[in-house]
Amino acid sequence: MIRYTTEMVFNTNIVEEFKNTSSIHGLSRFGGPELYSRRKLIWIILVLAAASGLFIFVILEFLHLSHNPTITSFTTSIQETIDFPAVTVCNLNQVKSTVLDCFSEEDKVEASKTFYALSELSIILEHFGLRSTNKPIPGDVLYSCARNHSHQIGDMIRYCHFKQELIDCNDIFTPIMTELGVCYTFNKDAQMVAESVGETAGLRFFVNIQQDLYFFSSTIQAGVKVVLHDPSEEPLPSLRGFLVGPGLSAGCSIRKTKVITLPSPYGSCREVSDRLSGIGTYSELTCFKHCLDDYLVQKCGCRHLFSNGKAEFCDSQQLMDCYAEYQKNISRNSDFLHNCSCPPNCETIKYETSLSYAAFTSNFIASYLSNQSILPNEDYLSRNFIDLRLFYNSMIEEATEEVPEKTVGSILGTVGGQMGMFIGASILSIVEIIEFFCLLMTKGSQKVANSKRRKLDESTDHIDETENTSKM
């Protein structure tokens, strides 16, 4: 039996060629003249140490890259026109006291208990617990009465000006149902733009909160909640916005900012701006509100009078015994908080506000309007009226964008710089190394094949000689 043994044969000429001509610094010193003692050994140690340092720094670079680092850039641009935000105004009182006229004498007490249970006053004075005693009032009846006895736009919003032009408030404000009842939104169709800065280029209107008609409501304050938001979004006045009380003139200067964040693997924002239940585009707050509504519907089997959705409205007994109780304790419910996942949107428009206040009118003006029978008395303005002015303070649009810290170009630049610093190598040096190993493998394979061929020839010759000897 013939046994063949193979091993890799290194070509001395290839190694010498690579060592003497490589662009990697220090390799040519391996075969150079021995100008001083142990020169070759010293250069071998130096090259290996530099190569090790390069390897360590490259590994650290890629470990840093694995954490998907980001940086935040801030840019500003001057605009000729800026889109005006949607402005939603909500009276802090959801239903007027006249709502009781909607019910029979038998149901008035039940209706009063229901609205009390849903109000903030019941939370503050919860030891005065009220429970349903009469026959429950159907949810659709409660909703219809609450809707019909909300503050109407003609009575609540007065004297609207946009860019100093007097406009009918009914033409520019649209009613919308929110968690604070019926509110009114300006610029819902996103058609209004600001062309300059200052109060004369913005929106101004008066609000009569009709405090004499206040009833049990979600808050105990008197005034309005104002929300500035993108026209495509829900206003969500229970989660954002600012309050303005009666008797005040409020100036609100606006600054528009666009915030762009990165999705996975850099962050956890949501890329798709889809619609939730057909109402408004996705946002973190919108998601949370819908999550809350779904949770309460799941627990009670019905929805609040001012909640959107397809579930039936809760009757008076369900509102008092179930809905109000779960709503009070929602902030302490860990299951709801853990199960409600609402990542922020990857691109968000924010309207930053700066507010300033003054008394709505001087005593002289209040006295004059009262004497002219325009107002019933001098205190009416301070108890009911609000002057709101909203305007841009700059035509500069700001953008805050999150971008990857590392790109392909920056990674190549960093690694290339480290290669040049440690071993003086470049991309061509890597090509030289690849060529070197390819030549070694190719020549080595040829030598192995030649060795096998020679051994086979020698074996054949030996067999022929044996046969010839036998014949002789």
Buried (B, 14 or more C-beta within 10 A) or exposed (E): EEEEEEEEBEBEEBBEEBBEEBBBBBBBBBEEEEEEEEBEEEBBEBBEEBBEBBEEBBEEBEEEBEEBEBEEEEEEEEBEEBBBBBBBBBBBBBBBBEBBEBBEEEBBBBBBBBBBBBBBBBBEEEEEEBEBEBEBBBBEBBBBBBBBBBBBBEEBBEEBBBBEEEBEBBEBBBBBBBBBBBBBBBBBEEEBEBEBBEBEBBBBBBBBBBBEBBBBBBBEBBBBBBBBBBBBBBBBBBBEBEBBBBBBBBBBBBBBBBBBBBEEEBBEBBEEBEEBEEBBBBBBBBBBBBBBBBBBBEBBEBBBBBBBBEBBBBBBBBBBBBBBBBBEEBEEBEEBEEEBEBBBBBBBBBBEBEEEEEBBBEEEBBEBBBEEEEBEEBEBBBEBBBBBBBBBBBBBBBBBBBEBBBEEEEBEEBBEEBBBEBBBBBEEBEEBEEEBEEBBEEBBEEBBEEBEEEBEEEEEEEEEEEEEEEEE
